[in-house]
Amino acid sequence: MSRRLLSLLPLGLVAILASSAGAQSTVSLRDHISDLFTFGDCGQPLCLDVPGQHGNHFLPSLAKGNSTVISFLGDAIGKASGNVPVGATSSGATFTFVGGLPVKTSTSAGPIFGERSQTLGRGRFFLGANVTAIKYTTLNGIPLSALSLNFNHEDVDPVGEYGNPQFENDLIALTIDLDVNVFVGTVAFTYGLTDFIDVGVSVPMVRTSIKGQSAAQILPFGPTALHHFAGTDQDPVLRAAASLDATSSGIGDVVARAKINLGQSNRIGAALLAEGRFATGDDENLLGSGASQIRILGIAAAQFGTFSPHLNAGYVVRSGEFQNDAIVATLGFDNLMTDWSTLAAGLVSEFQIGEGQFTMPGPIVYDTPFSRQVPATVIPNRKENLLSATVGTKFTLRGGSVLTTNALFPLRKAGLQPDFLWTMGLEFSF
């Protein structure tokens, strides 16, 4: 029964995720983000529906400054969708052959997001399917429910004396309440090419949904409101609202992996893992990162009775223009608690190499009628140095299948982060 359930689970994942694809808009999910910045009927973000020359005066602010924030938001969602953690390449007991007979090389069901040194064994297969649900809540530590941006007027004649004429001091203050959810169903396959080499592939189906509301308030500096969303200079409408509700579904970024066991004894082992994550997910619909990446890991593991610690450390090379390379490390353990249950826990980290490719706009500086500064956004610049705790369990079912449950808790708020994410799946080795 468990084998049949495992074989049907991938089909169920694909069906669930594909069911919403037919209802998707022809406009990409990334382009839909600009809906939160578009008010009235002029069809452009921050374009005011007023007669005369003032309707486009806030567009340069969007183009030169806070457009960075909009791009950063879209890239953060796409990168997060394309970098959902991939499970371990194997599960359950691993074997080698001595004198033609299979001999166990592990006791527990193995780690969940870390890697142990043992390989599957020549001719053995690993098949897994899991689902991961993520509700993102913060962007560089700022709650998605409390994002705020200020858009300033362009500098008109006399140029270089910002704040003159007086209406240059007008601002559009924007607050955003955003709800970003990603659901990933992944099917993974690994094959023991030899006793010490495993090869595998992981194929995700991703569903990304974004809901949000924005409220814009024009803050006139002088006694007359020359800028307004509707009405007249004498009776202006200075407040407007917009909303967003869009979803996309499809294949995510496919992962191919190879693991080489460099040496294994009853107590310790070492291995190398090479992993390529390819830009197969549609980044315009925020289903993938829009860039390929290669990860090389060194793996050290030990086994003391039922307790098996492991350390993974390596480097990630990313091809994306706005994505940094990183040093990655995972420190964890798995422990056989009973004949049918394993506890797995660890710390997962990533340290960005170099400065971030996105820089949040600096403060708006006014010269007249008095010198002052207004922040352009509450979102700070922050390196994407990530640290998360992960804890989960593996339960060996009748027939040899393994039920996996796991929760991951970010300990450092950088980039787009949830409060936690959960994963559940079935795995089988044969």
N, C-alpha and C positions, 0 to 999 in steps of 0.2 A: 504493500500500500504506500509506503513512504517513497519508494522509487517512482511509482506512478505519479504521486503528488509532485515530486521534484521535477519530473519531465513535463508536467502540465503548467508549472509555475511560470516558466519563461513566456509561454504563450499567453497566459493570463496577464502578465505585466505588459506585454506588447499591446494586447487588446485594450486594456484600461487606458494606457497612455495615448494610443492612436485614436480612441473614441472621440477625443476633443479636437483632433486635428482638422476635421472637416469644417468645424465652425470658426476657424481662425480667420482673422481679417487679412486682406491683401496687403495692408500696411504692416511693416515689420514692427516687432515689439520694441526695438531700440528707438524707432521713429515715434512710437506712441508716447515715449517719455516726454516729448515736447508738448503733448496735450496739456500737461500740468502748467505750462508757461504761456498758453495761448488763450486769450480772452477776447470775446466779441466775435466779429465776423470778418476781420481783415485777413485771417488765414496765416498770419505769421506770429511767432512768439514775441510777446511784449510790444506788438504793434497796437497802438491805441486807435479806437474808432472815433476820431475827432477830425473835423475839417481843418484845412490849412496845413501848415508845415510841421506840426508837432507830433503827428502820428508815428513817425519812425525814429524819434529822437532817443529812444532807449535801446534801439537795436544794436548800436555800437558796443554798449555795455555787455549785451549778450554775446556778441561776436568776440570781443577782446578779453573779457574777464570771466564771467560766470558760465560761459559756454564750456569752460574747463570743468566746472562742477557737473554740468549735464553729461559731458563725455565721461567723466570719472565715474558717475553713477552707472551709466550703461556698461562701461567696461568692467566695473566691479561686479555687477550682476552676471555678466557673461563669463568672467573669469571664475566666479564662485560656482556657476553651473558646470563649468568644464573641469573643475578641480575637486569634485566630491571625492572623498577618500575611497581608494580601491582596496578591497579586502585582500587577505593573504593569498598566496598562490596555492596553498594546500590546506587541507583540514583532516582531522582524524589521525589515525596511526600512519606512520610512514615505514617503508620496508626496504631492505636490501636482500640480495640473494646470496646465501652461503651454502656451497655444495648443492646448488639447485633448489634449496628450500628457502622460503621467505622468512626473514628475521626482522622483528620490529626494531626501528631506530628511534622511536619516540614513544612516550607513554600517554601524554595528554592529547587533547584534540587540537592543540596549537593556538597561536595568537590570532587576533582578529584583524587589526590594522598594522601590526608589525610583521616581521618575517623571521622565521627560524632558519637555521642553516640546513636542516635536513631537506632532501628532495624526495619526490614521490616514490622513486624506484622505477627501474626499467619496465616499460610497457604498461604502467599504471596510469589511470585517468582520474582527474578531479573535475567535477561539474558542480557549479554553484549558481544560485540565483538569489538576489536579495533586493530589498527596497529600502530606500533612505528618504526620509522626509525632513525638510529644513525650512524653518520660518526665520528669515533674517530679521534682526531687530536693531542693529547698530551699523553706522558707517563711520569708520575711524573714531569709534567711541561715542558718537553722537546718536541718540535714538532716532530711528527712521520716522518716528511719530512727531519729531520736533526739529525737523530741518528748517533752516531759515537762510534766506539770501536777500541781499539788497542790490538793486540795479540802479545805476546812476545815469544821469542825462549826459549826452555827448557834449564835448567842449566846442562851443560855437564862438564866432567872433565876439570879443577879441580872444583868439586862441592863446593859451598859456597863462591866462588869468582865470583859473577855474573858480566858478561862483559868480562870474560877471558875464552876462546879465544874471539877474537874481534868480530867474527860473531854473538855472543850471543846478541850483541847490535842491531841486525836487528829487525825490526818491520813490522807487517802487519797492516796497517791503513785501517779500513773499514768504509764506510759511507753508510747509508741506508735511502731510501725514501720509506715509507710504507703507504699504503692506506687500512684501515680496516673499513668495513661497516657491520652493523648488522640490519636485518629487522625482526621484530617480529609481528606475528599475534596471538592474544590471544582471546580465548573464555572463558567467566566467567559465573558462575551460582551460585546463592545464594537462599536459601529457608528459610522462616521464620518458624522455628520448633515450636516455641511458640511466644507469644507476646514479649518476652524479649531474645530469643535465635535465632540467625541466623547461618546457616552452609552453606559452599560453597566450590567451587573448581574452579581453574583457570588453563587452559591448553594452553601453548604457542607452536606455531610452529615457528622455528627459521631458518633464512638463514644467514650464516656468510660467507663473502667473503674477501679475502686478496689479494692485489696486491702490488708488491714492486720491487724495483731495488736496487742492491748493487754494489758498486765499491770498489775494494781492490787495495791498493798500497803498494808494498814492499818498505821499506825504508832501504836500505843497509847502514851500518855504515862505512864500509871500502871501499877501492878503487875497490874491486872486489865483484861482486854480486854473492855470493854462493847460494843464495835463489832466485828463479825466477819461474814464472808461466810457462814459455816456453823459448825456445831459448837456449843459451849457456852462460857460465860465461863471455865470451868476448862480446856476443851480447844478453843480457838478455831481456826477456819480463817481466816487473815489474808491469804491471797493468792488471787487469782482471775484468770482470763484470758478474753478475748473475741476474736472475729475478725470480719472483714468481707470479703465477696467479692461485688461487685455490678457490673453493667454496664448502660449505657443507650445507645440509638442513635436517631438521628433527624435531622431538619433542624436546622441551626444558625442563626445570625443572618445574614440575607440583607443584602447590600450593594448599593446603587445609587449610581452615580457619573456625574459629568459633568465634562469637561475642556474649557476654553476656551483656545486658543492666542492670546495677546495680541500676538504679534509674532515673526517668525522670519526670520533671515538665514542665510547660509551658516555663520556663526560662532557666533552667540548666539541665544537665544530665551527667551521668558517665557510662563508659562501660569498659570491658576488651576484648581484641582481642588476640587469640592464632592462630599462623600461622605456618604451616610446609611447607618448600620448599624442595622437594625431588630431588635427583640426577638422574632424569630420562633422562636428556639430555646427549648425547655422548660427554664427555669432550675431548676425543681424536680428535674429529672433531670440537671442540670449540663451541658446541651447548649448553653447560651447565657448571656449576662451578665444577663439579666432586665431590661435597660434599653436604650433607644435612644440613639444618639449621632450627632452631626453633626461632620464634620471638614472644615475649610476650609484648603487649602494654597496657598501661593504657590510657584511653580516657576521656578527659573532654571537654564539649561543652556547649555553651550558645546560647541563641536566643533572640535578641532584635529587635523586628519587623521583618524586612526583612534581618537583618544582623546577621550572625551566625558564631562566632569565634570558633576555636577548637584547642586543644593541645593534641598531642599524644607523649608519651614518654615510652621507654622500653628498652629491652635488646635482642640481637641476639646471639644465640649460634651456632657456625659453627663446623662441624665435620672434615673439611679438614685439612690436615697436614700443608699446607702453607696458611691457612686462619685464621684470628683472630676473636675472639668474638668482639662485638661492642655495644656501647650505641647509641640508635637512638632516634631522636626527630623530630617532625613536628609541626610547628606553622603556622596556616593559618586561612582563613575565606572564606565563600561563601556568596554572597549577591544577593538577587533577585532584578534585575534591572527593569524588566517588567514582565508581567504575563507569558511570554514565554522565558525569558533569565536570566541566572545566571552567575555572575562573580565569579571565584574561584582563589585564590592566596595563596601563602605560602612560607615558608622556610623549606627545608628538609635537615636534618643533620645526620651524622654518625661519631662516634668518636671511633677509634680503641683502643682496650684493649691490653696492652703489646707492646713489640717491634715487628717490622715486621719480618716475617719468611724468607724473602729474604733480603740478604745484598749484595749490589753491591760490586764488587771486588775493593780493594784498589789500590793505585798507584803502578806502576811497578818501583822498586828501583834498580838502577845499582850501582855497587861498583867501576868498572873500565871501561874505563881508567880514569874516574873521577866520583864522586858521584853525582847522579841526580835522579829525579823522573819524570815519564811520566804517565799521567792519563790513566787508563784502559778503562774508559767510561765517557761520559758526563752526563749519567743518575744518578741523585743524589738518596741517600737514603731519603725516605720521608714517614712518617706515613700516612695511608689512612684515614685521618680525612677529611670528605667530607661535603660540604655545597653547596646547590643549591637553586635557586629561581625558583618557578613554577607559571605560570599564564595561565589561560584558561577560556573557556566559555562553557556553556551548553545551548542548545536551545531545548525547548520542541516543538515537531512537532505535526502535526495533528494525532490523534490516540494515543497520549501519549508517543510515542518514544522520546528519548532524544539524540540529536547529541552533541558529545563532541569534543572539540578541545583544545589542550594544548601544551605549550612549556616549556621545563625545561632548565635552564641555570646554569651550574656549576660555582660557585663563587670561588672555591678553586681547584687548579690543583694537584691532587694526584691520583696515579694509572693511569688507562687508562680512559681518559675523552674526550667527544666531546666538541665543542664550544656550542652546544645546541642539544636537541633532540625534535622531535615533535611526538605527538600522536593524532590520530583521531579515533572516534568510534561511535557506536550506542548502546543505552541501552534501556531496557524496563522493567517496573515493572508491574505485574498483579496478 
